[in-house]
Amino acid sequence: MAQRTYGRGMKIAISGSSGLIGTALIEAITRRGDTAVRIVRSSPGPNDVLWDISAGTIDTEKLNGVDAVVHLAGEGIGEAKWSADQKKKILESRTLSTALLADALAGLDQKPSVFVSGSAMGIYGDRGDAKMTEQSDPGTGFLVDVVTAWEAAAQPAIDAGIRTAFIRTGVVLSTKGGALKEQLPFFKMGVGGKIGDGSQYWSWISIDDQVGAILHIIDGDLSGPVNLTAPNPVTNAVFTTALGRALGRPTFLPTPKFAVDLRLGKEAAEAMLFWSTRVIPAALNDSGYQFMHPTIDEAFEAVL
């Protein structure tokens, strides 16, 4: 295993480095004095790791000796309506990339100390107001199947003795991407509102805590599933009211279900916006992680 030198010249490899979370993570890694090594599909820089997921190839020479690997790559679930082809792309962009990376790490002479592999709270499915922790059983549905297969694809890294954590991420709050960026124009115009009856739980996390929690996992000893959500999930109605309050705008116009069905397709809209998933970050809490933004009002104040 590579010697761990947290915040003192540590080398951290990141896939999905150009995405919302990857970009913020690289900035944080650089600020604390570590080196970010990007895993890219094209136009690699001198320190980048080149991979080709479809061909099953990766530059293992540049991976050898990195201290940690954070895997964030994957097709966005809201990029297009869920046709059969799009579902295949969502699944395989996660499972094939994870398997390729896990196999590569397992075969290195100098293995990383930790592999932080992307995951999602979608594994819990639609569970009403029941509190979900890392010990809760998976739900049912397409996203559940995707996340289950996604996590299973990392098994070679686990078998090789690499500490592996699955970051089951909630709704990441940032003005630079994700659901909040799409909502903001409507809320700023005063036409934003709850989705449906607003009773469904949305488990969220600020971008700062998303990045902070990933670094906490790297620096600590957590392994297995880790819920990356704030400790105070709220219903969509509460989320909507808090966002309107932060912007000083009314939120009395509800978004009808048919509108989001038309935009995303019925199946995707149901899973992404109407599933009620009340997730508690038990592993992070037990490990001593201190949330910067534990409540939705604090998160919106910081993000906006």
N, C-alpha and C positions, 0 to 999 in steps of 0.2 A: 504494500500500500504506500502511496505517496505520503510524505510527512505533512501534517496539517499545520499551516502557518497563517491562521485566520487574520485578515486585515494587515498582513505583513508580507506582501508580495505573493499572495495566493493566486493561482491560476484557475479560473472558473470558465469552463466551456458552456456555451449557451446555444441551443437551437431555437428557432423562432425569434431571433434577436432583433428583427426589424418590426415586430409586433408591438402592441401597446405595453404589455408586461415586460417583454424582452428589452425594449428601449429604456424603460425606467430602471430595470434591473442593472443594465450595463452602466447607466449613469451612477447608480448607488455603489456598484462594485468599484468603479474608478475613483469615486470620492473617498472611499475608505482605504485606498492604497493597494487594491488588488488589480489583477490583470484579467480582462474579459477576452476570451477566445471564442470568436463567432463560428458556429457551424452553419455553412451556407451552401446553397445549391449552384451558385454561379459567381463569377468575378471575385474570387477569393483574394484577400489581401495577404501580405506576407505571413501573418500569424493566424489566418483563418483556416478552418478545417473544411475541406470540400467533401460533400456527399451527394450521392445520386440514389434516392430512395427506390425508384423504379428499377434501377440496375442492381440494387443491393450492394453498393460500394461506398466506402468511406475512407478518408485518409487517416489511418490509424497512427501513423508516425507522429502527427501533430497532436493526437489525443494522448499519446503515451506521456505519462508524468503529470497530467493535469490533476489538481487537487479535488475538484468537484465538477459535476456535470449537471446542468439544469436543462431539461427537455421540455420546450414549450411549443414546438411546431405542431401544426394541425389545421385542416380546413375549418374555417369558421362555420358554426352551425346555422348562422343566419345569413350566409352569403347568397343563398338561392333557395327556391322552394324545394322540398324534399321529394324529388323524383327518385326513381330507382337508381339512376346513375349518380345523383347527388348523395344519396345515402351511402352508396359504395365508396364514394370519394371521402365522405366524412369519416367512415370507419377505417378505410385503408390508409388514409393520411396519418392516422394515429397508430394503428397496430403495426404497419410495416415499418414506419420510422422508428418506433419504440423498439421493435425486435432487432432492427439493424443496429441501433445504437447500443442496446443491451448486449448483443452478441459481440460487438466490437470491444466494449469495455471489459467484458469477461475474458477476452483473449489477450489483453494488454500485459506486457511485462511489468509495467508500473501502473497499477490500477488506481483509479480515484478512490478517495475515502468515502465519498457519498454520491449517489445518483438521485437527483430530485426529478421525478417524472411527472409530467402533466396529468391531470385528472380533472374531474368535475363533480359538483354536487348532484348532477343529473343521475348519478348512480342510485340515489334514494327514491327517485320517482315522485309521484303525486301522493303526499302523505298527510294532507290536511293540516291540523295544528299539532300533530305529534312531534316531539323533539327528536331530531336525528343526531346521533353521535357517530363516531368512527366504528362503534360496535353494532350499529343498526344494520339490519339485513337490507340487501338491495331491493328496489321496487320492481316494477315491470314496465316495459315499453322500449322503444327503439334506443333512446338515449341511455337507458340502463344497460342494454346489451352492448352498446358502443363502449361505455366506460368500463364495464366488466372485462371486455376483451382487451381494451387499452392497457389496463393494469396488468392483466395476465401476460401481456407481451414482454414485460420487463423481467420475467422470471430468470433468464440467463444471468442477469446482473446479481440477483439475489443468490442464486446457486454458486456464483463465483465469490461470495463473501463480501460483496459491496453493500454497504448500508444504503437501502433504497426506501425513499419516501414518496408517497403518492399525494400530490397536492390537489385535494378535492375543492376546487375553487368555486366561489359563488359569483354574484353579479359584481364586477369590478367597477368602482366608481371613479371616473376620470373624464375630464372634458375633452381629452385627446382621442378617445375611442370608446368602443363598447356601447351598451344600451343608453347610458346617460348622454353621450354625445348626440345620439339620434333624437332623444327626447327634448333636449334643451331648446331648440328653435321654437317648438310648439309651446313649451312652458313660458318662454320669454315673451311670446305674443299673447299669453293669457288664455290659450285654448288647450292647455294640457289638462289631463284629468286622470282619474283612476281607470284601470282597464277592467272591463266587466263590472262585477259588484265590488271589486277591490279586496275581497276577503282572503285571497290567496297570499301565503307567506312568500316574501322575497328575502332570501338570505344574501347579504351584500358584504362588501369589504372595500375600504378605500384603497386606491392604488399605492399609497404610502405603506399601508399595513400589508398589502399583498407582497410588496418587495421586502419589507421588514421581516415578514414571516418566513419567506424563502431564505433569507440570510440567517435567520435564527435557526432554521433547520440545518443549514450547512454547518454552522458553527457549533451546533449542539449534538444531540444523540438520538433525535427522533427518527423512527422508521415506520414503515407500513402506512396506512391511510392517515392523512392529516387534513382535517377540514380547514380550509382557508376562507373563513367567513368571520365577520365581526360577532361579538358575543350577544348582540341584541338584534336578532332578525325582526323584521316588521312586516305587516301586511302591505299589500300594494296601496291600499287606501292611506295608510299612515305614511308610507314612502312618498306618495303623491302630495299629501298635505305638507310634509316637511320640505319637499323641493319647492313648492309654491311659496312657502314661508321664507325660505332662503333667498328666493328671487324677488319677493314682494309682488307676487302675481296671484290672481285667483285660480282655483283648480276645481271649479264646480261643473265643468263639462266632461262627462265620462267618455271614454273612448269605446265605441260599440265593438262587440266581438266580431261582427262581420267585417269591420274595417281592417283589423289585424289579420283575420283569416285571408282576406284578399291580398294583403301585403306579403305575408309569409307562407300562405298555404295553411289549411286547417290543422294538419298534424303538427307542423313545426310551431305554429302559434300556440297550440294547446300545451305543448311540452315546454316552450320557452317562456310563455307569459302567464299561462293559467294554472300550471301545476303549482301546488302549494307545498313548498319544501322548507321546513323550519329547522335549519341546521345550526348546531352548537359546536364551537371549536374546542371540544373537550381536551384533545391532545395538546393544543397550543396553551390552553389555560393551565393544564397540569404541569407543563414544562416551564412555566414561568414567563411566557411571552407577555409583554405589556403592550396592549393595543394603544396606538396613538389616537385613534378615532373610534372609541367603543360604541358611540351612539350615532344614529342617523343624522341628527342635527349637527354634531361635531364634524362628521364626515363631510356634509354639504358645505359647512362653513370653510373647511380646509380646502376642499376641491374647487369651490366656486370663487 
